[in-house]
């Protein structure tokens, strides 16, 4: 058995408890879906199904399937397998955290400024590109997206204070 598959000499979360955590997260997601669909109306009206009808049953399926997965996982013996070592998780988080910050910043900065910052961060920090290449791509990509969506297809994207100041 290899060192990685046995978990010896490696540190990180176990496969079993990571899978259980994902199952619990899915149960919570399903419950939130059920509650939201009940607020929207999950029944059947005179004109047919109400807007929450389909999401309600999808939420029930998510909860039931996730409960089955969690129960099966707890009934199996723990084989001690490692899900990932901390170095691997750090690599995933080095992409996940900035992308999450990017998504959360769009309503405040606008999609174009947030995109310039994200592209520049990834190119310089993770890609180690020179500043000239980083600046060209970080500025050029949002400019191309602006021209494509806003000018050619007339689809407005979220604007921030800088775009409003420039009248874009």
C-alpha positions as a Python dict, from the first residue, in 0.01 Angstrom:
ca = {
    (1, 'X'): (0, 0, 0),
    (2, 'X'): (138, 343, -88),
    (3, 'X'): (210, 611, 169),
    (4, 'X'): (-66, 832, 26),
    (5, 'X'): (-341, 571, 29),
    (6, 'X'): (-268, 456, 382),
    (7, 'X'): (-257, 809, 523),
    (8, 'X'): (79, 742, 691),
    (9, 'X'): (316, 1039, 695),
    (10, 'X'): (53, 1274, 553),
    (11, 'X'): (-155, 1527, 736),
    (12, 'X'): (-492, 1661, 635),
    (13, 'X'): (-863, 1593, 667),
    (14, 'X'): (-979, 1236, 634),
    (15, 'X'): (-1181, 1126, 335),
    (16, 'X'): (-1463, 1001, 556),
    (17, 'X'): (-1521, 1324, 748),
    (18, 'X'): (-1482, 1544, 442),
    (19, 'X'): (-1748, 1339, 265),
    (20, 'X'): (-1970, 1357, 574),
    (21, 'X'): (-1928, 1737, 587),
    (22, 'X'): (-2031, 1767, 222),
    (23, 'X'): (-2335, 1549, 298),
    (24, 'X'): (-2439, 1772, 589),
    (25, 'X'): (-2390, 2081, 370),
    (26, 'X'): (-2614, 1926, 104),
    (27, 'X'): (-2880, 1848, 366),
    (28, 'X'): (-2875, 2212, 478),
    (29, 'X'): (-2893, 2328, 116),
    (30, 'X'): (-3195, 2102, 58),
    (31, 'X'): (-3369, 2230, 373),
    (32, 'X'): (-3312, 2591, 263),
    (33, 'X'): (-3455, 2502, -79),
    (34, 'X'): (-3762, 2344, 80),
    (35, 'X'): (-3824, 2643, 309),
    (36, 'X'): (-3782, 2892, 24),
    (37, 'X'): (-4013, 2700, -205),
    (38, 'X'): (-4279, 2680, 66),
    (39, 'X'): (-4265, 3059, 101),
    (40, 'X'): (-4310, 3089, -278),
    (41, 'X'): (-4595, 2838, -279),
    (42, 'X'): (-4516, 2470, -323),
    (43, 'X'): (-4867, 2349, -385),
    (44, 'X'): (-5098, 2320, -680),
    (45, 'X'): (-5312, 2618, -775),
    (46, 'X'): (-5611, 2659, -1005),
    (47, 'X'): (-5379, 2732, -1298),
    (48, 'X'): (-5138, 2448, -1219),
    (49, 'X'): (-4826, 2415, -1007),
    (50, 'X'): (-4718, 2719, -810),
    (51, 'X'): (-4367, 2861, -847),
    (52, 'X'): (-4224, 2663, -556),
    (53, 'X'): (-4366, 2326, -660),
    (54, 'X'): (-4065, 2194, -854),
    (55, 'X'): (-3796, 2333, -615),
    (56, 'X'): (-3984, 2184, -318),
    (57, 'X'): (-3958, 1830, -454),
    (58, 'X'): (-3599, 1881, -568),
    (59, 'X'): (-3518, 1995, -212),
    (60, 'X'): (-3681, 1681, -70),
    (61, 'X'): (-3480, 1461, -308),
    (62, 'X'): (-3157, 1642, -210),
    (63, 'X'): (-3227, 1597, 162),
    (64, 'X'): (-3323, 1229, 130),
    (65, 'X'): (-3028, 1140, -94),
    (66, 'X'): (-2785, 1324, 133),
    (67, 'X'): (-2925, 1153, 442),
    (68, 'X'): (-2883, 813, 275),
    (69, 'X'): (-2522, 900, 183),
    (70, 'X'): (-2442, 1016, 538),
    (71, 'X'): (-2599, 706, 696),
    (72, 'X'): (-2412, 473, 459),
    (73, 'X'): (-2089, 657, 531),
    (74, 'X'): (-2134, 622, 908),
    (75, 'X'): (-2215, 252, 877),
    (76, 'X'): (-1894, 174, 683),
    (77, 'X'): (-1571, 111, 872),
    (78, 'X'): (-1326, 402, 864),
    (79, 'X'): (-1039, 309, 632),
    (80, 'X'): (-832, 610, 739),
    (81, 'X'): (-784, 741, 385),
    (82, 'X'): (-673, 1098, 349),
    (83, 'X'): (-894, 1333, 147),
    (84, 'X'): (-609, 1571, 67),
    (85, 'X'): (-301, 1695, 244),
    (86, 'X'): (-288, 2053, 368),
    (87, 'X'): (-57, 2160, 83),
    (88, 'X'): (-312, 2046, -174),
    (89, 'X'): (-591, 2222, 11),
    (90, 'X'): (-382, 2541, 22),
    (91, 'X'): (-357, 2529, -358),
    (92, 'X'): (-733, 2494, -390),
    (93, 'X'): (-791, 2777, -144),
    (94, 'X'): (-545, 3001, -331),
    (95, 'X'): (-798, 2999, -616),
    (96, 'X'): (-1122, 2964, -418),
    (97, 'X'): (-1069, 3255, -175),
    (98, 'X'): (-981, 3522, -436),
    (99, 'X'): (-1264, 3403, -661),
    (100, 'X'): (-1509, 3429, -371),
    (101, 'X'): (-1385, 3779, -289),
    (102, 'X'): (-1423, 3866, -659),
    (103, 'X'): (-1786, 3750, -662),
    (104, 'X'): (-1864, 3938, -342),
    (105, 'X'): (-1697, 4257, -468),
    (106, 'X'): (-1885, 4280, -799),
    (107, 'X'): (-2189, 4462, -652),
    (108, 'X'): (-1958, 4724, -497),
    (109, 'X'): (-1679, 4761, -755),
    (110, 'X'): (-1859, 4655, -1071),
    (111, 'X'): (-1766, 4359, -1285),
    (112, 'X'): (-1497, 4539, -1482),
    (113, 'X'): (-1286, 4673, -1194),
    (114, 'X'): (-1326, 4347, -1000),
    (115, 'X'): (-1221, 4151, -1312),
    (116, 'X'): (-910, 4365, -1365),
    (117, 'X'): (-807, 4302, -1004),
    (118, 'X'): (-876, 3927, -1015),
    (119, 'X'): (-698, 3870, -1346),
    (120, 'X'): (-398, 4076, -1236),
    (121, 'X'): (-381, 3893, -902),
    (122, 'X'): (-393, 3550, -1063),
    (123, 'X'): (-145, 3634, -1336),
    (124, 'X'): (110, 3797, -1107),
    (125, 'X'): (70, 3584, -793),
    (126, 'X'): (-3, 3238, -932),
    (127, 'X'): (129, 3269, -1287),
    (128, 'X'): (435, 3485, -1210),
    (129, 'X'): (390, 3676, -1538),
    (130, 'X'): (577, 4002, -1599),
    (131, 'X'): (393, 4327, -1520),
    (132, 'X'): (358, 4422, -1887),
    (133, 'X'): (182, 4098, -1978),
    (134, 'X'): (-26, 4111, -1660),
    (135, 'X'): (-139, 4469, -1727),
    (136, 'X'): (-220, 4399, -2093),
    (137, 'X'): (-435, 4094, -2019),
    (138, 'X'): (-591, 4234, -1698),
    (139, 'X'): (-703, 4550, -1880),
    (140, 'X'): (-768, 4396, -2221),
    (141, 'X'): (-997, 4115, -2112),
    (142, 'X'): (-1255, 4334, -1932),
    (143, 'X'): (-1236, 4582, -2221),
    (144, 'X'): (-1315, 4303, -2469),
    (145, 'X'): (-1601, 4182, -2245),
    (146, 'X'): (-1736, 4540, -2224),
    (147, 'X'): (-1730, 4582, -2602),
    (148, 'X'): (-1879, 4239, -2664),
    (149, 'X'): (-2166, 4255, -2416),
    (150, 'X'): (-2243, 4623, -2367),
    (151, 'X'): (-2176, 4767, -2712),
    (152, 'X'): (-2243, 4484, -2955),
    (153, 'X'): (-2516, 4284, -2779),
    (154, 'X'): (-2649, 4570, -2562),
    (155, 'X'): (-2645, 4357, -2248),
    (156, 'X'): (-2559, 4568, -1942),
    (157, 'X'): (-2332, 4412, -1680),
    (158, 'X'): (-2300, 4524, -1316),
    (159, 'X'): (-2135, 4865, -1288),
    (160, 'X'): (-1942, 5011, -998),
    (161, 'X'): (-1855, 5366, -900),
    (162, 'X'): (-1565, 5392, -1148),
    (163, 'X'): (-1781, 5291, -1445),
    (164, 'X'): (-2052, 5532, -1334),
    (165, 'X'): (-1792, 5810, -1304),
    (166, 'X'): (-1665, 5735, -1656),
    (167, 'X'): (-2020, 5716, -1791),
    (168, 'X'): (-1988, 5359, -1917),
}
